[in-house]
Amino acid sequence: MKYTVTGTAKNGNQVSITGEDGRLSGDYVTVKLAESLAEALEGEPVGPVCGPYTTTNHLADPLSAIFILREVIEVQSAAGDVPKPPINWF
């Protein structure tokens, strides 16, 4: 599954980050921030409010990876094999 998320980084720069096979590529600083956050969240649930969650290896799951990227950049668009959260949210 390959997807690209585009948005504004905390420093105001426009960035594009691509996720594929559990790895992120693109803007170096943004990728490192996302990887550091994913590492800091090891053992914690990451994902939509009603699940599914990951508790380890968050970047291997595209949905969890996008949730982490949302903490690092203001997402404006996503393209490719973008995972969708479950539709039975309450």
GUDREN-493262 format. One line per 4 residues: for each residue z, y, x of N, C-alpha, C, O. Coordinates in Angstrom, 2 decimals. Example, Ala and Ser with C-alpha at 12.3 -4.5 7.8 and 13.67 -1.06 7.14 Angstrom:
// residues 2
7.80,-5.69,13.19,7.80,-4.50,12.30,7.80,-3.30,13.20,8.46,-3.32,14.24  7.08,-2.25,12.85,7.14,-1.06,13.67,7.87,0.03,12.90,8.04,1.14,13.41
// end
This chain:
// residues 90
0.00,-1.17,0.85,0.00,0.00,0.00,0.00,1.24,0.90,0.88,1.40,1.74  -0.98,2.10,0.71,-1.10,3.33,1.50,-1.12,4.52,0.55,-1.88,4.55,-0.42  -0.29,5.50,0.85,-0.19,6.69,0.03,0.01,7.90,0.93,0.49,7.77,2.06  -0.35,9.08,0.43,-0.15,10.32,1.17,0.54,11.32,0.26,0.13,11.54,-0.87
1.59,11.92,0.79,2.35,12.94,0.08,2.12,14.26,0.79,2.23,14.34,2.02  1.80,15.30,0.04,1.57,16.62,0.61,2.55,17.60,-0.01,2.84,17.53,-1.21  3.06,18.50,0.82,4.01,19.48,0.31,4.40,20.49,1.35,3.75,20.62,2.39  5.46,21.20,1.06,5.97,22.25,1.94,7.24,21.78,2.61,8.19,21.36,1.94
7.25,21.84,3.94,8.44,21.46,4.70,9.49,22.56,4.60,9.20,23.67,4.15  10.70,22.25,5.02,11.81,23.22,4.94,11.50,24.48,5.75,12.02,25.55,5.43  10.65,24.36,6.80,10.30,25.53,7.61,9.14,26.33,7.02,8.71,27.32,7.62  8.63,25.92,5.86,7.56,26.63,5.19,6.16,26.13,5.50,5.19,26.57,4.88
6.03,25.21,6.45,4.71,24.68,6.80,4.22,23.70,5.75,5.00,22.96,5.16  2.92,23.70,5.50,2.28,22.69,4.66,2.13,21.42,5.50,1.64,21.47,6.62  2.56,20.28,4.95,2.50,19.02,5.68,1.94,17.93,4.78,2.04,17.99,3.56  1.36,16.93,5.42,0.92,15.72,4.74,1.52,14.54,5.48,1.41,14.44,6.70
2.16,13.65,4.74,2.78,12.46,5.32,2.16,11.25,4.65,2.06,11.18,3.42  1.73,10.30,5.47,1.15,9.07,4.96,2.11,7.93,5.20,2.67,7.79,6.29  2.30,7.11,4.18,3.12,5.91,4.30,2.25,4.68,4.17,1.41,4.60,3.27  2.45,3.73,5.07,1.71,2.48,5.01,2.50,1.41,5.74,2.91,1.60,6.89
2.72,0.29,5.06,3.41,-0.86,5.65,4.76,-0.48,6.26,5.12,-0.96,7.33  5.51,0.37,5.56,6.86,0.72,5.99,6.92,1.75,7.09,8.00,2.00,7.64  5.81,2.34,7.44,5.78,3.34,8.51,5.23,4.66,7.95,4.34,4.67,7.10  5.79,5.76,8.46,5.32,7.08,8.08,4.56,7.69,9.24,4.89,7.46,10.41
3.53,8.46,8.91,2.78,9.19,9.93,2.43,10.56,9.38,2.42,10.77,8.17  2.13,11.48,10.28,1.79,12.83,9.89,2.57,13.82,10.72,2.79,13.59,11.91  3.01,14.91,10.10,3.76,15.94,10.81,4.98,15.33,11.50,5.84,14.73,10.87  5.02,15.48,12.83,6.04,14.81,13.65,7.46,15.14,13.20,8.28,14.23,13.01
7.76,16.41,13.03,9.13,16.82,12.67,9.52,16.26,11.30,10.64,15.77,11.13  8.62,16.33,10.35,8.90,15.83,9.01,9.11,14.32,9.02,10.02,13.82,8.36  8.28,13.61,9.75,8.44,12.15,9.86,9.79,11.82,10.48,10.50,10.94,9.98  10.16,12.51,11.54,11.45,12.23,12.20,12.62,12.55,11.28,13.61,11.81,11.26
12.52,13.63,10.51,13.58,13.95,9.54,13.71,12.85,8.49,14.82,12.42,8.17  12.59,12.39,7.97,12.61,11.32,6.96,13.17,10.03,7.56,13.98,9.35,6.92  12.76,9.69,8.77,13.28,8.47,9.42,14.78,8.58,9.66,15.51,7.61,9.47  15.25,9.74,10.08,16.69,9.94,10.31,17.47,9.84,9.01,18.55,9.24,8.98
16.93,10.42,7.94,17.61,10.34,6.65,17.64,8.90,6.16,18.66,8.44,5.65  16.53,8.18,6.31,16.49,6.77,5.90,17.54,5.97,6.66,18.21,5.11,6.08  17.67,6.23,7.95,18.66,5.52,8.76,20.08,5.87,8.32,20.95,5.00,8.24  20.31,7.16,8.02,21.64,7.60,7.58,22.01,6.98,6.23,23.19,6.80,5.94
21.01,6.66,5.42,21.26,6.11,4.09,21.32,4.58,4.07,21.45,3.98,3.01  21.24,3.95,5.24,21.36,2.48,5.29,22.66,2.07,4.62,23.72,2.62,4.90  22.57,1.11,3.72,23.73,0.62,2.99,23.97,1.36,1.68,24.82,0.95,0.88  23.25,2.45,1.45,23.38,3.23,0.22,22.17,2.98,-0.68,21.07,2.74,-0.17
22.34,3.02,-1.99,21.19,2.83,-2.88,20.26,4.04,-2.86,20.72,5.18,-2.96  18.97,3.78,-2.74,17.94,4.83,-2.76,16.89,4.40,-3.77,16.38,3.28,-3.70  16.55,5.29,-4.70,15.54,4.99,-5.71,15.79,5.79,-6.96,16.64,6.68,-6.98  15.05,5.48,-8.02,15.22,6.19,-9.29,16.62,5.98,-9.87,17.31,5.02,-9.52
17.02,6.87,-10.74,18.36,6.81,-11.33,18.66,5.43,-11.91,19.76,4.92,-11.71  17.73,4.84,-12.62,17.95,3.54,-13.25,17.43,2.36,-12.43,17.32,1.25,-12.94  17.10,2.60,-11.15,16.58,1.55,-10.30,15.08,1.38,-10.50,14.50,2.01,-11.38  14.46,0.57,-9.70,15.04,-0.28,-8.67,15.45,0.51,-7.44,14.90,1.58,-7.14
16.42,-0.02,-6.73,16.96,0.60,-5.53,16.68,-0.26,-4.31,16.42,-1.46,-4.41  16.74,0.39,-3.16,16.85,-0.35,-1.91,18.19,0.05,-1.31,18.66,1.16,-1.54  18.78,-0.84,-0.56,20.03,-0.49,0.14,19.85,-0.57,1.65,20.69,-0.09,2.41  18.77,-1.17,2.09,18.45,-1.24,3.52,16.94,-1.08,3.69,16.17,-1.28,2.75
16.54,-0.73,4.89,15.12,-0.65,5.24,14.33,0.13,4.18,13.31,-0.34,3.67  14.81,1.32,3.86,14.27,2.12,2.76,12.78,2.45,2.90,12.06,2.49,1.91  12.32,2.68,4.11,10.93,3.08,4.30,9.95,1.95,4.05,8.76,2.18,3.89  10.45,0.71,4.02,9.59,-0.44,3.73,9.19,-0.48,2.25,8.20,-1.12,1.89
9.95,0.19,1.41,9.66,0.24,-0.02,9.04,1.61,-0.33,9.71,2.63,-0.18  7.78,1.65,-0.76,7.12,2.93,-0.99,7.86,3.86,-1.96,7.89,5.07,-1.74  8.43,3.32,-3.02,9.14,4.17,-3.97,10.36,4.82,-3.33,10.59,6.01,-3.49  11.14,4.04,-2.60,12.31,4.60,-1.91,11.88,5.59,-0.84,12.53,6.62,-0.65
10.80,5.29,-0.14,10.30,6.21,0.90,9.94,7.56,0.29,10.24,8.60,0.87  9.30,7.55,-0.87,8.94,8.82,-1.52,10.19,9.57,-1.97,10.22,10.79,-1.90  11.20,8.86,-2.44,12.45,9.53,-2.80,13.07,10.20,-1.57,13.62,11.30,-1.69  13.00,9.56,-0.43,13.51,10.17,0.81,12.65,11.36,1.20,13.18,12.41,1.57
11.33,11.23,1.11,10.45,12.36,1.44,10.73,13.56,0.54,10.60,14.70,0.98  11.09,13.32,-0.70,11.41,14.42,-1.63,12.62,15.22,-1.18,12.79,16.37,-1.58  13.47,14.62,-0.36,14.63,15.32,0.19,14.25,16.17,1.40,14.98,17.09,1.77  13.12,15.86,2.02,12.71,16.51,3.26,11.64,17.57,3.02,11.60,18.58,3.73
10.79,17.37,2.03,9.75,18.34,1.71,9.71,18.58,0.20,10.18,17.76,-0.59  9.15,19.71,-0.17,8.89,19.99,-1.58,7.52,19.39,-1.89,6.49,19.97,-1.54  7.52,18.26,-2.54,6.28,17.52,-2.79,5.43,18.27,-3.82,5.91,18.65,-4.89  4.16,18.46,-3.47,3.23,19.14,-4.36,2.18,18.17,-4.91,1.66,18.38,-6.01
1.88,17.13,-4.15,0.92,16.15,-4.64,1.10,14.83,-3.91,1.69,14.77,-2.83  0.59,13.79,-4.52,0.62,12.46,-3.92,-0.69,11.77,-4.29,-1.19,11.92,-5.41  -1.25,11.03,-3.35,-2.54,10.37,-3.57,-2.51,8.98,-2.97,-1.66,8.66,-2.13  -3.44,8.17,-3.39,-3.51,6.80,-2.89,-2.74,5.86,-3.78,-2.65,6.07,-4.99
-2.18,4.84,-3.19,-1.40,3.83,-3.93,0.02,4.34,-4.14,0.98,3.82,-3.56  0.16,5.35,-4.97,1.45,5.98,-5.22,2.24,5.10,-6.17,1.79,4.83,-7.28  3.43,4.65,-5.74,4.24,3.81,-6.64,4.78,4.63,-7.80,5.06,5.82,-7.66  4.91,4.00,-8.92,5.44,4.67,-10.10,6.83,4.11,-10.42,7.05,2.90,-10.35
7.76,5.01,-10.79,9.07,4.52,-11.20,8.95,3.74,-12.51,7.96,3.89,-13.22  9.93,2.92,-12.83,9.89,2.17,-14.08,9.81,3.12,-15.27,10.33,4.23,-15.23  9.14,2.66,-16.33,8.96,3.53,-17.50,10.10,3.42,-18.50,10.15,4.19,-19.46  11.01,2.50,-18.31,12.09,2.33,-19.28,13.34,3.10,-18.85,14.45,2.57,-18.88
13.16,4.36,-18.47,14.29,5.21,-18.12,14.97,5.67,-19.39,14.32,5.94,-20.40  16.27,5.77,-19.34,17.05,6.21,-20.52,17.76,7.49,-20.21,18.46,8.02,-21.06
// end
